[in-house]
Amino acid sequence: MRFLKIAAWTAVSVIVLAVAAFVLQVRSHGFSAREKPAGYETFLARHLRGLASEPDAGSLKNPLEAAPLAIAEARDHFADHCATCHGNRGDGKTQINAGLYPPAPDMRERRTQALSDGELFYIIKNGVRFTGMPGWGGSDEDNWKLVLFIRHLPRLTARELEFMSEVNHMADEQGP
């Protein structure tokens, strides 16, 4: 019984401290998306991202092979639909991403690359609530190709970036 009381008081204390830290953060910096998130916000966002996927999504395997044509198709799709926020390199260094909170991650970094294929697929298809990442829906085949391309981002070549830039410019010329 004593252990339960200690555990309960500890849990209540942690919650009170978290709320107090949040209130202090908001009072001192406002609730602006322009402010760099506090360390605890970043920690919570990264760990809560797992809730954005179905429990079995992590076990899904990409049914497509990393063939050059599949990667090229996904590259063009990414340049046309995803680069606005994620950038052609996948680094998230875009004007739109600068104003997003939480910002789109650098998709080349270990944190994103360590996600399973199924988790990436689920995020692409369904989005992540309370972030700028919409659920795109689309065909499963296109979404699996995007997973292949995300895996390819750390090895993107200068020639591939040129192709992506051409796709970006074509999209700009066509307008909304």
Secondary structure, 3 states (H helix, E strand, C coil): CHHHHHHHHHHHHHHHHHHHHHHHHHHHHCCCCCCCCCHHHHHHHHHHHHHHCCCCHHHCCCCCCCCHHHHHHHHHHHHHHCHHHHCCCCCCCCHHHHCCCCCCCCCCCHHHHCCCHHHHHHHHHHCCCCCCCCCCCCCHHHHHHHHHHHHHHHHCCHHHHHHHHHHHHHHHHHCC
